[in-house]
């Protein structure tokens, strides 16, 4: 067996395309990005929808929190929730009910630089 990496039927050696066909042999930047994103699409991410926060002392938690307790949060009723992906602020959402389950309808996407863009505009 020889070390020649000749492709069957095309007459080219070393498995390389002729210089004139180099652009055809290499995937475009858009195709490369699609291939790379395709590999990443199966990576699990944690999505958290936060409806509000509060601070409590350890004493308040130990003494006051029990079944039936109500925790007052920092947001008003109807205010958007914040959506985090792996801990990074990603979007704002409206809390909705879907088939007896709570859900989140995205209303604003947050750009990486922190600028806000309305949902639907990509």
N, C-alpha and C positions, 0 to 999 in steps of 0.2 A: 504494500500500500504506500503511495507517495504522500508527501507533505503538501501537495498541491491542493488548494481549496477551491478548485474549479467548480463553478455552478454547472449543473447538467443542462445541456442544450443551448446555452447562450454564448459559449466560447470565451467568456470573461474569466480571468484568473484572479485569485486572492479574494473572491467574493465581493469585490468592489465594483460599483457602476462606473462606466466611463465618465471622464470629467464633464462632458457635455450634458450628462443626465444627473448631475449631482443634486440639483434643485429638486428633481423628481424623487430622488432616493431618500432625501431627508424630509421628515415631517415638518409641516409649517409650524410657526410658533403657536398658532391657535390650536392645531392638532396636538402639539406637545402638552399644552396646558390642559386640554380635554383629557388626554391620557393620564396625566398626573392627578387631576381632580378625580378621575374615575377610580383610581387606587385609594384616594382619601375618602370617598363617599361611604365606605363601610366602617370608618373609624367611629366608635361610639362617643357621643358627646353628652354631657349633662346639661339639661335645660331647666332653669329654675325661674319660676314666676313669683316675684315678691310683691305681696299686696300691702305691706307696710312693716314698720319696725317700731320698737320701743326699747327703753332701757329700764332695767329693774335691778334693785339691790339683791344680793343673795338672801337677805332676810325677807324681802317682799316675795321672792320666789318660794322660799320654804314655808312662809306663814300664810300667804294669800292665794297661791295657785292650787286649786283643787277642782274636782269635777264640778262643772257649772260656773266656774270663774270666767269672767270676760276680761280680755286683755285689750286695752285701748291702744290703737296704733297711731302713727304719725300722719296718716293720710285721711282725707275726707272721703265720704261715700261718693262713688262715681269717679274718683280720681284714677288716672291710669296706673296700672301695675308696671313694674319694671321686669324685663326679661333679661336673664343672664345666660350666656353659653360658656360653660366651663369657667364660671366666675367673672367673665368679661361682660360689661353692660352692652347689650345687643339691640334692644328695642323697647318700646313702650306698648302696652296692650290694654285693651278693655276686657274686664272680667265678664265672662258669659256663662250661661248654663246650656249644656248640650246633652240631651237625653239623660237627664238626672245626674250629670257629671259637670263639674266646674271646668271651664276652659279659658283660653286667652286668645282674643282676636287682636292681631298686630295692627297698630294704628300709626306707629312711627318707627323707622329704622334709624339706628344710631351709627353714624360713620365712624371709622376707626379714629379719626382725628377729633371726635367729639361733636361734629356738626350733625344737625338733625335733618332728616329728609322724610317727607310723607310716605307712608306705605304705598306700594304700587309703582313707585318711581325707582327704577334700578339703573 
